[in-house]
Amino acid sequence: MKIAVIGSGYVGLVAGACFAESGNDVVCADIDQAKIDGLNNGHIPIYEPGLEPLILSNLALKRLLFTTDVASAVRASHVIFIAVGTPPGEDGSADLQHVLAVARTIGQSMDGERIVVTKSTVPVGTALRVREEIEAHTQHTVHVCSNPEFLKEGDAIDDFMKPDRVVLGVDSKYAGEVLADLYAPFVRSGASVLLMDVPSAEITKYAANAMLATRISFMNSIAQLCEKAGADVNAVRKGIGSDSRIGSSFLYPGIGYGGSCFPKDVKALARTMAELGADPSIIQAVEDVNERQKHVLVDHLVARLGEDLSGTTVAVWGLAFKPNTDDMREAPSIVTIEGLLARGARVVAHDPVAMGEARRHFGSRVEYADSNYTALEGARALVIHTEWYPYRRPDFDRMQAAMERPLILDGRNLFDPALMAAKGFEYVCIGRASLPVGG
């Protein structure tokens, strides 16, 4: 099948590479000339395990092409995926200007019947606006469908190639048959292809992310209760997660969710609900809890070292919002580091892959260590944001020797409090009581 993917960001690159890997002829189009030139030369602009070899192999086989000529990509393809960004506006609503600009170009360029699919995360009603924009510029038949992505950064290739379900919002039997056939190679193990109306598919994406975000904020609220009551949130998590009606996924307390999806989608869903007259109070509460949670590590640090951190070196392990990605969008580390810098601290940071992103965000205001251990030299505290594997089983003796004060504030509950106390660390984590050093 001949496919165009408009937009070569995270979703577009993963979708284009995976569709090409399943034997389709795919052209990925983007107006960013530098990005396209880099991709054609094998330079992948994002970090995602497994993506680079997939792109390089399909480039070599000429099943995957990159171009800035969006009009030609439209004419050369039968199915066109819109995968451009939908950044949040100041009011939290999704900015659809890029989606509608692509729709306009499609309408101006198509020379026959086409299936147009919104892959970008968009609020309910977007497909209707896309249809109106396309039909304003063409007399050809267009089928406008919704195929929301459910990709986890760090696991996106597996998620696409082996999905637990494929959601297809379609406007005709014909479009449903074509898209179901396109996805057939990915669901041979029995995953469901869920055909539904377009508005339902649009809502499904937001509802799924809002539900997962709700579980995270719920567990962080329970963690606060555990800290005040002297309980262990890890025991509580196991107690409720073993209930088959609840399950254990997304019940790990921490310092709040970040990334490109949950923060943006929760805000956009709350905004859409308010606009349509639905009560957004639960969704808004999820967002409010999450924003407060991002400040807890700085609050704990100030409680121990004081409000004025001038001359204090603080080490930071982890900058990306989660492991296996360099994505720092809405990362809790940003809130922590800005809070430390505002109080005069010297911040020395390390992350296995997100150092480049951090430099673009913080510039020279932060120092960047070659390893997680060199970040600790002279530090009066270590703050952990991301549960990268190298951080999970560190050399505690080496850490002790490097740090001026063995204080660890762990936003991901990587270590056992009793073990840390026995090893001489002042250890602060989420939802579990701190034990006296040596205790």
Sine and cosine of phi, psi and omega as CSV:
sin_phi,cos_phi,sin_psi,cos_psi,sin_omega,cos_omega
0.00,0.00,0.57,-0.82,0.01,-1.00
-0.99,-0.13,0.85,-0.52,-0.16,-0.99
-0.79,-0.61,0.62,-0.78,0.18,-0.98
-0.90,-0.43,0.67,-0.74,0.11,-0.99
-0.87,-0.50,0.91,-0.41,-0.04,-1.00
-1.00,-0.09,0.91,-0.42,-0.09,-1.00
0.93,-0.37,0.88,-0.48,-0.04,-1.00
-0.91,-0.41,0.67,0.74,0.15,-0.99
-1.00,0.07,-0.40,-0.91,-0.08,-1.00
-0.85,0.53,-0.82,0.58,-0.06,-1.00
-0.92,0.40,-0.69,0.72,-0.04,-1.00
-0.89,0.45,-0.67,0.75,-0.01,-1.00
-0.92,0.38,-0.69,0.73,0.00,-1.00
-0.90,0.44,-0.73,0.68,-0.01,-1.00
-0.89,0.46,-0.73,0.69,-0.02,-1.00
-0.88,0.48,-0.71,0.71,-0.01,-1.00
-0.91,0.42,-0.66,0.75,-0.04,-1.00
-0.95,0.30,-0.62,0.78,0.08,-1.00
-0.89,0.45,-0.64,0.77,0.04,-1.00
-0.91,0.41,-0.64,0.77,-0.01,-1.00
-0.89,0.47,-0.47,0.88,0.00,-1.00
-1.00,0.04,0.19,0.98,0.15,-0.99
0.98,-0.22,0.05,1.00,0.00,-1.00
-1.00,0.08,0.36,-0.93,0.15,-0.99
-1.00,-0.05,0.90,-0.44,-0.15,-0.99
-0.85,-0.53,0.72,-0.69,0.15,-0.99
-0.87,-0.50,0.83,-0.55,0.06,-1.00
-0.99,-0.16,0.83,-0.56,-0.07,-1.00
-0.90,-0.44,0.62,-0.79,0.01,-1.00
-0.42,-0.91,0.55,-0.84,-0.02,-1.00
-0.99,0.11,-0.10,1.00,0.00,-1.00
-0.99,0.12,0.98,-0.19,-0.08,-1.00
-0.88,0.48,-0.67,0.75,-0.03,-1.00
-0.89,0.46,-0.66,0.76,0.01,-1.00
-0.91,0.42,-0.70,0.72,-0.01,-1.00
-0.90,0.43,-0.68,0.73,0.04,-1.00
-0.87,0.50,-0.68,0.73,0.02,-1.00
-0.89,0.45,-0.69,0.72,0.00,-1.00
-0.90,0.44,-0.67,0.75,0.03,-1.00
-0.92,0.40,-0.35,0.94,0.08,-1.00
-0.99,-0.16,0.20,0.98,0.08,-1.00
0.99,0.11,0.27,0.96,0.02,-1.00
-0.99,-0.15,0.92,-0.39,-0.07,-1.00
-1.00,-0.03,0.84,-0.55,-0.14,-0.99
-0.98,0.21,-0.13,0.99,0.00,-1.00
-0.78,-0.62,0.38,-0.92,0.09,-1.00
-0.99,-0.14,0.88,-0.47,0.08,-1.00
-0.49,-0.87,0.90,-0.44,-0.05,-1.00
-0.80,0.61,0.78,-0.63,0.07,-1.00
1.00,0.04,-0.20,0.98,-0.07,-1.00
-0.96,0.27,-0.69,0.73,-0.08,-1.00
-0.86,0.51,-0.77,0.63,0.01,-1.00
-0.89,0.46,-0.53,0.85,0.02,-1.00
-0.92,0.40,-0.69,0.72,0.02,-1.00
-0.92,0.40,-0.72,0.70,-0.05,-1.00
-0.90,0.44,-0.66,0.75,-0.03,-1.00
-0.93,0.38,-0.63,0.78,-0.02,-1.00
-0.98,0.20,-0.45,0.89,0.18,-0.98
-0.89,0.46,-0.70,0.71,-0.01,-1.00
-0.89,0.45,-0.57,0.82,0.01,-1.00
-0.99,0.11,-0.06,1.00,0.00,-1.00
0.89,0.46,0.40,0.91,0.15,-0.99
-1.00,0.05,-0.24,0.97,-0.03,-1.00
-0.78,-0.63,0.79,-0.61,0.00,-1.00
-0.77,-0.63,0.47,-0.88,0.06,-1.00
-0.84,-0.54,0.69,-0.72,-0.06,-1.00
-0.49,-0.87,0.39,-0.92,0.16,-0.99
-0.99,-0.13,-0.05,1.00,-0.03,-1.00
-1.00,0.03,1.00,0.09,-0.07,-1.00
-0.90,0.44,-0.63,0.77,-0.03,-1.00
-0.88,0.48,-0.70,0.71,0.03,-1.00
-0.90,0.43,-0.61,0.79,0.04,-1.00
-0.89,0.46,-0.64,0.77,0.03,-1.00
-0.90,0.45,-0.72,0.70,-0.05,-1.00
-0.93,0.36,-0.47,0.88,-0.06,-1.00
-1.00,0.09,-0.06,1.00,-0.16,-0.99
-0.83,-0.56,0.41,-0.91,0.06,-1.00
-0.99,-0.17,-0.59,0.81,0.04,-1.00
-0.90,-0.43,0.77,-0.64,-0.07,-1.00
-0.85,-0.53,0.86,-0.51,0.04,-1.00
-0.99,-0.17,0.76,-0.65,0.10,-0.99
-1.00,-0.09,0.90,-0.44,-0.08,-1.00
-0.74,-0.68,0.63,0.78,0.02,-1.00
-1.00,0.03,0.20,-0.98,-0.07,-1.00
-0.95,0.31,0.49,-0.87,0.10,-0.99
-0.77,-0.63,0.94,0.34,-0.07,-1.00
-0.91,0.43,0.47,-0.88,0.00,-1.00
-0.96,0.28,0.64,-0.77,0.13,-0.99
-0.98,0.17,0.01,-1.00,-0.02,-1.00
-0.89,0.46,-0.46,0.89,0.01,-1.00
-1.00,-0.03,0.11,0.99,0.01,-1.00
1.00,-0.01,-0.20,0.98,-0.01,-1.00
-0.96,0.28,0.45,-0.89,0.01,-1.00
-0.96,0.28,0.73,-0.68,0.03,-1.00
-1.00,0.09,0.92,-0.39,-0.11,-0.99
-0.99,-0.16,0.18,0.98,-0.10,-1.00
-0.88,0.48,-0.61,0.79,-0.02,-1.00
-0.95,0.31,-0.64,0.77,0.05,-1.00
-0.87,0.49,-0.72,0.69,-0.04,-1.00
-0.95,0.31,-0.51,0.86,0.08,-1.00
-0.91,0.42,-0.65,0.76,0.06,-1.00
-0.90,0.43,-0.67,0.74,0.03,-1.00
-0.85,0.52,-0.66,0.76,0.02,-1.00
-0.88,0.47,-0.71,0.70,0.01,-1.00
-0.90,0.45,-0.63,0.78,0.04,-1.00
-0.87,0.49,-0.74,0.67,-0.01,-1.00
-0.87,0.49,-0.62,0.78,-0.01,-1.00
-0.96,0.27,-0.35,0.94,-0.16,-0.99
-0.95,-0.31,-0.43,0.90,-0.13,-0.99
-0.92,0.39,0.65,-0.76,-0.04,-1.00
-0.89,-0.46,0.33,0.94,0.00,-1.00
0.01,-1.00,-0.10,-1.00,-0.01,-1.00
-0.88,0.48,0.68,-0.74,-0.01,-1.00
-0.64,-0.77,0.44,-0.90,0.19,-0.98
-0.95,-0.30,0.86,-0.50,-0.01,-1.00
-0.93,-0.37,0.78,-0.63,-0.13,-0.99
-0.82,-0.57,0.83,-0.56,0.11,-0.99
-0.99,0.16,0.91,-0.41,0.07,-1.00
-0.99,-0.15,-0.43,0.90,0.09,-1.00
-0.88,0.48,0.48,-0.87,0.09,-1.00
-0.98,0.22,0.90,-0.44,-0.12,-0.99
-0.70,-0.71,0.50,-0.87,0.01,-1.00
-0.94,0.35,0.35,-0.94,-0.01,-1.00
-0.85,0.52,0.68,-0.74,-0.05,-1.00
0.98,-0.17,-0.15,0.99,-0.04,-1.00
-0.92,0.40,-0.67,0.75,-0.02,-1.00
-0.85,0.52,-0.59,0.81,0.03,-1.00
-0.90,0.43,-0.65,0.76,0.03,-1.00
-0.93,0.37,-0.60,0.80,0.06,-1.00
-0.89,0.45,-0.70,0.72,0.02,-1.00
-0.87,0.50,-0.71,0.70,-0.02,-1.00
-0.88,0.47,-0.64,0.77,-0.02,-1.00
-0.93,0.38,-0.68,0.73,0.01,-1.00
-0.91,0.42,-0.74,0.67,-0.09,-1.00
-0.93,0.36,-0.32,0.95,0.08,-1.00
-0.95,0.32,-0.22,0.98,-0.09,-1.00
-0.81,-0.58,0.16,0.99,0.00,-1.00
-0.46,-0.89,0.39,-0.92,0.12,-0.99
-0.97,-0.24,-0.07,1.00,-0.03,-1.00
-0.98,0.22,0.43,-0.90,0.02,-1.00
-0.94,0.33,0.72,-0.69,0.06,-1.00
-0.76,-0.65,0.69,-0.72,0.11,-0.99
-0.96,-0.29,0.85,-0.52,-0.04,-1.00
-0.94,-0.34,0.88,-0.48,-0.12,-0.99
-0.82,-0.57,0.17,-0.99,0.04,-1.00
-0.81,-0.59,0.77,-0.63,0.02,-1.00
-0.70,-0.72,0.97,0.24,-0.06,-1.00
-0.88,0.48,0.57,-0.82,0.03,-1.00
-1.00,-0.04,0.52,-0.85,0.06,-1.00
-0.77,-0.63,0.87,0.49,-0.09,-1.00
-0.98,-0.19,0.73,-0.68,0.12,-0.99
-1.00,-0.09,0.82,-0.57,0.06,-1.00
-0.86,0.50,0.71,-0.71,-0.09,-1.00
0.99,-0.12,-0.36,0.93,0.02,-1.00
-0.72,-0.69,0.37,0.93,-0.19,-0.98
-0.91,0.42,-0.62,0.78,-0.03,-1.00
-0.90,0.43,-0.74,0.68,0.05,-1.00
-0.89,0.46,-0.65,0.76,0.00,-1.00
-0.88,0.47,-0.62,0.78,0.00,-1.00
-0.97,0.25,-0.70,0.71,-0.08,-1.00
-0.97,0.26,-0.47,0.89,-0.01,-1.00
-0.73,-0.68,0.92,0.39,-0.09,-1.00
-0.95,0.31,0.44,-0.90,0.13,-0.99
-0.99,0.13,-0.33,0.94,0.15,-0.99
-0.26,-0.97,0.40,-0.92,0.11,-0.99
-0.86,-0.52,0.85,-0.52,-0.02,-1.00
-0.99,-0.16,0.84,-0.54,-0.01,-1.00
-0.81,-0.59,0.94,-0.35,0.15,-0.99
-1.00,-0.05,0.90,-0.44,-0.15,-0.99
-0.83,-0.56,0.42,-0.91,-0.01,-1.00
-0.95,-0.32,0.05,1.00,0.01,-1.00
-0.33,-0.94,0.38,-0.93,0.06,-1.00
-0.89,0.46,-0.64,0.77,-0.01,-1.00
-0.86,0.50,-0.76,0.65,0.00,-1.00
-0.88,0.47,-0.64,0.77,0.02,-1.00
-0.88,0.47,-0.66,0.75,-0.01,-1.00
-0.92,0.40,-0.66,0.75,-0.01,-1.00
-0.91,0.42,-0.72,0.69,-0.05,-1.00
-0.95,0.33,-0.59,0.81,0.06,-1.00
-0.89,0.45,-0.62,0.79,0.05,-1.00
-0.92,0.39,-0.63,0.78,0.03,-1.00
-0.87,0.49,-0.63,0.78,-0.05,-1.00
-1.00,0.01,-0.08,1.00,-0.05,-1.00
-0.80,0.59,-0.66,0.75,0.00,-1.00
-0.90,0.44,-0.36,0.93,-0.08,-1.00
-1.00,-0.03,-0.17,0.99,-0.09,-1.00
-0.86,-0.51,0.41,0.91,-0.03,-1.00
-0.91,0.41,-0.39,0.92,-0.01,-1.00
-0.99,0.16,-0.02,1.00,0.09,-1.00
0.93,-0.36,0.10,1.00,0.06,-1.00
-0.88,0.47,0.51,-0.86,-0.07,-1.00
-0.99,0.15,0.65,-0.76,0.24,-0.97
-0.97,-0.24,0.93,-0.38,-0.10,-0.99
-0.99,-0.17,0.97,-0.25,0.06,-1.00
-1.00,0.04,0.76,-0.65,-0.04,-1.00
-0.46,-0.89,0.05,-1.00,0.07,-1.00
-0.95,0.32,0.34,-0.94,-0.11,-0.99
-0.90,0.44,-0.74,0.67,0.00,-1.00
-0.85,0.52,-0.60,0.80,0.02,-1.00
-0.90,0.43,-0.63,0.78,0.04,-1.00
-0.91,0.42,-0.65,0.76,0.01,-1.00
-0.89,0.46,-0.66,0.76,0.00,-1.00
-0.95,0.32,-0.56,0.83,-0.06,-1.00
-0.83,0.56,-0.69,0.73,-0.02,-1.00
-0.87,0.49,-0.77,0.64,-0.01,-1.00
-0.91,0.42,-0.66,0.76,-0.02,-1.00
-0.89,0.45,-0.64,0.77,0.00,-1.00
-0.90,0.44,-0.75,0.66,-0.01,-1.00
-0.92,0.39,-0.59,0.80,0.02,-1.00
-0.92,0.40,-0.61,0.79,0.03,-1.00
-0.90,0.43,-0.69,0.72,0.02,-1.00
-0.91,0.41,-0.66,0.75,0.05,-1.00
-0.89,0.45,-0.60,0.80,0.02,-1.00
-0.88,0.48,-0.67,0.75,0.01,-1.00
-0.89,0.46,-0.64,0.77,0.01,-1.00
-0.91,0.42,-0.76,0.65,-0.01,-1.00
-0.91,0.41,-0.61,0.79,0.07,-1.00
-0.85,0.52,-0.73,0.68,-0.05,-1.00
-0.93,0.36,-0.55,0.83,0.07,-1.00
-0.93,0.37,-0.53,0.85,0.10,-0.99
-0.92,0.39,-0.66,0.75,0.05,-1.00
-0.90,0.43,-0.59,0.81,0.03,-1.00
-0.88,0.48,-0.63,0.78,0.05,-1.00
-0.89,0.46,-0.67,0.74,0.04,-1.00
-0.88,0.47,-0.67,0.74,-0.01,-1.00
-0.88,0.47,-0.67,0.75,0.02,-1.00
-0.87,0.49,-0.68,0.74,-0.04,-1.00
-0.96,0.29,-0.51,0.86,-0.06,-1.00
-1.00,-0.06,-0.08,1.00,-0.04,-1.00
0.97,0.24,0.39,0.92,0.01,-1.00
-1.00,-0.09,0.13,-0.99,0.01,-1.00
-0.93,-0.36,0.93,-0.36,-0.06,-1.00
-0.89,0.45,-0.44,0.90,0.02,-1.00
-0.91,0.42,-0.64,0.77,0.06,-1.00
-0.92,0.39,-0.65,0.76,0.03,-1.00
-0.89,0.45,-0.69,0.73,0.01,-1.00
-0.84,0.54,-0.71,0.70,0.02,-1.00
-0.91,0.41,-0.60,0.80,-0.02,-1.00
-0.90,0.43,-0.66,0.75,0.00,-1.00
-1.00,0.06,-0.49,0.87,-0.01,-1.00
-0.94,0.34,-0.38,0.93,0.02,-1.00
-0.98,0.20,-0.16,0.99,0.11,-0.99
-0.96,0.30,0.86,-0.51,-0.08,-1.00
-0.88,0.47,-0.38,0.93,0.03,-1.00
-0.97,0.25,-0.29,0.96,-0.09,-1.00
-0.94,-0.35,-0.82,0.58,-0.03,-1.00
0.98,0.20,0.20,-0.98,-0.16,-0.99
-0.99,-0.15,-0.19,0.98,-0.08,-1.00
-0.91,0.41,0.65,-0.76,0.08,-1.00
0.86,0.51,0.52,0.85,0.08,-1.00
-0.92,-0.39,0.33,0.94,0.01,-1.00
-1.00,0.01,0.86,-0.51,0.02,-1.00
-0.94,0.34,0.39,-0.92,-0.01,-1.00
-0.13,-0.99,-0.59,-0.81,-0.08,-1.00
-0.92,-0.38,0.46,0.89,0.08,-1.00
0.99,-0.14,0.39,-0.92,0.03,-1.00
-1.00,0.06,0.43,-0.90,0.07,-1.00
-0.62,-0.79,-0.42,-0.91,0.06,-1.00
1.00,-0.07,-0.15,-0.99,-0.12,-0.99
-1.00,0.03,-0.23,0.97,-0.15,-0.99
-0.95,-0.31,-0.90,0.44,-0.17,-0.99
-0.83,0.55,-0.79,0.61,-0.04,-1.00
-0.87,0.50,-0.73,0.69,-0.03,-1.00
-0.91,0.42,-0.70,0.72,-0.10,-1.00
-0.95,0.31,-0.61,0.80,0.04,-1.00
-0.90,0.44,-0.71,0.71,0.04,-1.00
-0.87,0.49,-0.71,0.70,-0.05,-1.00
-0.91,0.41,-0.62,0.78,0.01,-1.00
-0.91,0.41,-0.68,0.73,0.03,-1.00
-0.87,0.49,-0.66,0.75,-0.01,-1.00
-0.91,0.42,-0.70,0.71,0.00,-1.00
-0.89,0.45,-0.68,0.73,0.01,-1.00
-0.87,0.49,-0.69,0.73,0.00,-1.00
-0.89,0.45,-0.66,0.75,-0.02,-1.00
-0.90,0.44,-0.55,0.83,-0.05,-1.00
-1.00,-0.06,0.06,1.00,0.06,-1.00
1.00,0.09,0.24,0.97,0.09,-1.00
-1.00,-0.03,0.42,-0.91,-0.06,-1.00
-0.99,0.17,0.91,-0.42,-0.04,-1.00
-1.00,-0.08,0.23,0.97,-0.19,-0.98
-0.88,0.47,-0.62,0.78,0.02,-1.00
-0.91,0.42,-0.73,0.69,-0.02,-1.00
-0.90,0.44,-0.65,0.76,0.02,-1.00
-0.90,0.43,-0.61,0.79,0.03,-1.00
-0.90,0.43,-0.61,0.79,0.06,-1.00
-0.85,0.52,-0.72,0.70,0.01,-1.00
-0.91,0.41,-0.67,0.74,-0.03,-1.00
-0.90,0.44,-0.70,0.72,0.03,-1.00
-0.88,0.48,-0.67,0.75,-0.03,-1.00
-0.90,0.44,-0.68,0.73,0.00,-1.00
-0.90,0.44,-0.65,0.76,0.04,-1.00
-0.91,0.40,-0.60,0.80,-0.07,-1.00
-0.90,0.43,-0.50,0.87,-0.02,-1.00
-0.91,0.41,-0.24,0.97,-0.04,-1.00
-0.99,-0.13,-0.06,1.00,-0.18,-0.98
-0.92,0.40,-0.57,0.82,-0.04,-1.00
-0.93,0.38,-0.66,0.75,0.07,-1.00
-0.90,0.44,-0.65,0.76,0.02,-1.00
-0.87,0.49,-0.70,0.71,0.03,-1.00
-0.90,0.44,-0.64,0.77,-0.02,-1.00
-0.92,0.39,-0.70,0.72,0.02,-1.00
-0.89,0.46,-0.61,0.79,0.02,-1.00
-0.88,0.47,-0.42,0.91,-0.05,-1.00
-0.98,-0.21,-0.54,0.84,-0.07,-1.00
-0.92,-0.38,-0.15,0.99,0.00,-1.00
0.99,-0.12,0.28,-0.96,-0.06,-1.00
-0.94,0.34,-0.58,0.82,-0.01,-1.00
-1.00,0.00,0.93,-0.36,-0.03,-1.00
-0.96,-0.28,0.33,0.94,0.01,-1.00
-0.84,0.54,0.76,-0.65,0.00,-1.00
0.98,0.17,0.00,1.00,-0.02,-1.00
-1.00,-0.09,0.80,-0.60,0.06,-1.00
-1.00,-0.02,0.82,-0.58,0.04,-1.00
-0.87,-0.49,0.82,-0.57,0.06,-1.00
-1.00,0.03,0.61,-0.79,0.03,-1.00
-0.83,-0.56,0.83,-0.55,0.11,-0.99
-0.96,-0.28,0.90,-0.44,0.05,-1.00
0.99,-0.13,0.83,-0.55,0.01,-1.00
-0.86,-0.52,-0.60,0.80,0.05,-1.00
-0.90,0.44,0.43,-0.90,-0.05,-1.00
-0.95,0.31,-0.29,0.96,0.06,-1.00
-0.38,-0.92,0.24,-0.97,0.03,-1.00
-0.93,0.37,0.30,-0.96,0.09,-1.00
0.91,0.42,0.48,0.88,0.11,-0.99
-0.45,-0.89,0.38,-0.92,0.12,-0.99
-0.97,-0.23,0.22,0.98,-0.09,-1.00
-0.97,0.26,0.84,-0.55,0.05,-1.00
-0.92,-0.40,0.21,0.98,0.01,-1.00
-0.89,0.46,0.82,-0.57,0.00,-1.00
0.85,0.53,0.41,0.91,-0.03,-1.00
-0.93,0.38,0.68,-0.73,0.08,-1.00
-0.84,0.54,-0.46,0.89,0.01,-1.00
-0.85,0.52,-0.54,0.84,0.00,-1.00
-0.90,0.44,-0.70,0.72,0.00,-1.00
-0.89,0.45,-0.71,0.71,-0.01,-1.00
-0.88,0.47,-0.77,0.63,-0.09,-1.00
-0.91,0.42,-0.66,0.75,0.05,-1.00
-0.89,0.46,-0.61,0.79,0.05,-1.00
-0.91,0.41,-0.63,0.78,0.04,-1.00
-0.93,0.38,-0.71,0.70,-0.01,-1.00
-0.89,0.45,-0.63,0.78,0.00,-1.00
-0.89,0.45,-0.42,0.91,0.00,-1.00
-0.99,-0.12,0.13,0.99,0.11,-0.99
1.00,-0.03,0.12,0.99,-0.05,-1.00
-0.95,0.30,0.47,-0.88,0.21,-0.98
-1.00,-0.03,0.87,-0.49,-0.09,-1.00
-0.95,-0.32,0.81,-0.59,0.06,-1.00
-0.88,-0.48,0.88,-0.47,-0.18,-0.98
-0.89,-0.46,0.42,-0.91,0.10,-0.99
-0.59,-0.81,0.61,-0.79,0.14,-0.99
-0.45,-0.89,0.66,-0.75,-0.05,-1.00
-0.87,0.50,-0.53,0.85,-0.06,-1.00
-0.71,-0.71,-0.21,0.98,-0.14,-0.99
-0.99,-0.16,0.25,0.97,-0.04,-1.00
-0.90,0.43,-0.62,0.79,0.02,-1.00
-0.89,0.46,-0.70,0.71,0.05,-1.00
-0.88,0.47,-0.64,0.77,0.00,-1.00
-0.90,0.44,-0.65,0.76,0.02,-1.00
-0.89,0.46,-0.61,0.79,0.03,-1.00
-0.92,0.39,-0.49,0.87,-0.04,-1.00
-1.00,0.06,-0.74,0.68,-0.12,-0.99
-0.99,-0.17,-0.33,0.94,-0.07,-1.00
0.86,0.51,-0.68,-0.74,-0.05,-1.00
-1.00,0.07,0.08,1.00,0.02,-1.00
-0.94,0.35,-0.35,0.94,0.01,-1.00
-0.87,-0.49,0.57,-0.82,0.12,-0.99
-0.99,-0.10,0.53,-0.85,-0.12,-0.99
-0.87,-0.50,0.85,-0.53,-0.09,-1.00
-1.00,-0.02,0.52,-0.85,0.02,-1.00
-0.94,0.34,-0.45,0.89,0.01,-1.00
-0.58,-0.82,0.25,-0.97,0.02,-1.00
-0.91,0.42,-0.46,0.89,-0.02,-1.00
-0.97,0.22,-0.64,0.77,0.01,-1.00
-0.92,0.39,-0.40,0.92,0.08,-1.00
-0.90,0.43,-0.36,0.93,-0.11,-0.99
-1.00,0.08,-0.19,0.98,-0.14,-0.99
-0.88,0.47,0.89,-0.46,0.01,-1.00
0.97,0.26,0.16,0.99,-0.06,-1.00
-0.97,0.23,0.63,-0.77,0.11,-0.99
-1.00,-0.06,-0.09,1.00,0.05,-1.00
-0.29,-0.96,0.49,-0.87,0.14,-0.99
-0.88,-0.48,0.77,-0.64,0.06,-1.00
-0.92,-0.39,0.80,-0.60,-0.03,-1.00
-0.95,-0.33,0.83,-0.56,-0.02,-1.00
-0.94,-0.35,-0.53,0.85,-0.19,-0.98
-0.79,-0.62,0.72,-0.69,-0.10,-0.99
-1.00,0.04,0.80,0.60,0.11,-0.99
-0.88,0.48,0.56,-0.83,-0.03,-1.00
-0.84,0.54,-0.65,0.76,0.00,-1.00
-0.88,0.47,-0.33,0.94,0.00,-1.00
-1.00,0.05,-0.22,0.97,-0.17,-0.99
-0.99,0.17,-0.44,0.90,0.01,-1.00
-0.72,-0.70,0.92,0.39,-0.07,-1.00
-0.99,0.15,0.14,-0.99,0.08,-1.00
-1.00,0.07,0.98,-0.18,-0.09,-1.00
-0.92,0.39,-0.56,0.83,0.05,-1.00
-0.89,0.45,-0.67,0.74,0.04,-1.00
-0.90,0.43,-0.61,0.80,0.04,-1.00
-0.90,0.43,-0.71,0.70,0.02,-1.00
-0.84,0.54,-0.70,0.71,-0.05,-1.00
-0.91,0.41,-0.52,0.86,-0.08,-1.00
-0.99,0.10,-0.53,0.85,-0.15,-0.99
-1.00,0.08,0.61,-0.79,0.10,-1.00
-0.95,0.31,-0.62,0.79,0.06,-1.00
-0.72,-0.70,0.81,-0.58,-0.08,-1.00
-0.99,0.15,0.92,0.40,0.00,-1.00
-0.94,-0.34,0.84,-0.54,0.01,-1.00
-0.87,-0.50,0.80,-0.61,0.11,-0.99
-0.92,-0.38,0.96,-0.30,-0.19,-0.98
-0.97,-0.26,0.96,-0.29,-0.01,-1.00
-0.99,0.17,-0.04,1.00,-0.03,-1.00
-0.82,-0.57,0.16,0.99,0.07,-1.00
0.79,0.61,0.77,0.64,-0.07,-1.00
-0.97,0.25,-0.47,0.88,-0.18,-0.98
-0.87,-0.49,0.29,-0.96,0.04,-1.00
-1.00,0.09,0.83,-0.56,-0.04,-1.00
-0.84,0.55,-0.62,0.78,-0.01,-1.00
-0.91,0.42,-0.66,0.75,0.03,-1.00
-0.90,0.44,-0.69,0.73,-0.03,-1.00
-0.91,0.43,-0.65,0.76,0.04,-1.00
-0.90,0.43,-0.67,0.75,0.01,-1.00
-0.90,0.44,-0.50,0.86,0.00,-1.00
-1.00,0.05,0.05,1.00,0.10,-0.99
1.00,-0.01,0.28,0.96,0.01,-1.00
-0.99,-0.14,0.62,-0.78,0.24,-0.97
-1.00,0.10,0.94,-0.35,-0.22,-0.98
-0.88,-0.48,0.86,-0.51,0.01,-1.00
-0.89,-0.46,0.83,-0.55,0.01,-1.00
-0.77,-0.64,-0.25,-0.97,-0.13,-0.99
-0.97,-0.26,0.89,-0.45,0.12,-0.99
0.98,0.19,0.25,0.97,0.05,-1.00
-0.70,-0.71,0.59,-0.81,-0.06,-1.00
-0.94,0.35,0.60,-0.80,0.11,-0.99
-0.98,0.20,0.65,-0.76,0.01,-1.00
-0.98,-0.20,0.52,-0.85,0.02,-1.00
-0.89,0.45,0.61,-0.79,-0.01,-1.00
-0.86,0.51,0.75,-0.66,-0.02,-1.00
1.00,0.06,-0.08,1.00,-0.05,-1.00
-0.99,0.10,0.00,0.00,0.00,0.00
